């Protein structure tokens, strides 16, 4: 009898602006899949729990200064330190829901003066490539209704505009732009649908790599 290849998990990434609902939607998606008996796991970047993550956390909270190139590499290192576990899970059939990924890495650093997109992409080359990027968009007016910025570094309107502009330059065929200006449940239904389709369609495909 022919051996059937085991199905792999899907890599599903959430990106988008502040207050677009990324974290809420990741949580709802995890719960929906878990109730349906699917193997799923949540990842969030930056992962502030590791040693590198604590340095990033201090930087974002302005408790320390880190040179811009250096901190860019730390954000990337913070993904690489999770890469072996991510690959192991994907290969053993677990779908990963990821709250921010390399696209945030590039979009945020490239919003700083003197940083080219191409330079910013280099350290993340070779990380597993997402099967689906849910890019949640919200116009400035709708975003403002959801509250003001917190006190962390980067939470300023002018900077965020540059970030959103950079995201536009990173889009590829795996991106689905989703208007987040709707109820949490309506948005969830839309995303669940996309995620379910993606899981089924990539099950027999190899895991590809960024940004090749
Ligand atoms: P959260 O508010 O989602 O915790 O993000 N960032 C994130 C970067 O500058 N580079 C990266 O590689 C990543 C993943 C985005 C904290 C801030 O960190 C920024 C907002």
Boltz pocket constraint, residues with backbone or C-beta under 6 A from the ligand:
constraints:
  - pocket:
      binder: B
      contacts: [[A, 45], [A, 46], [A, 60], [A, 72], [A, 75], [A, 76], [A, 99], [A, 100], [A, 101], [A, 102], [A, 104], [A, 105], [A, 106], [A, 108], [A, 109], [A, 153], [A, 154]]
      max_distance: 6.0
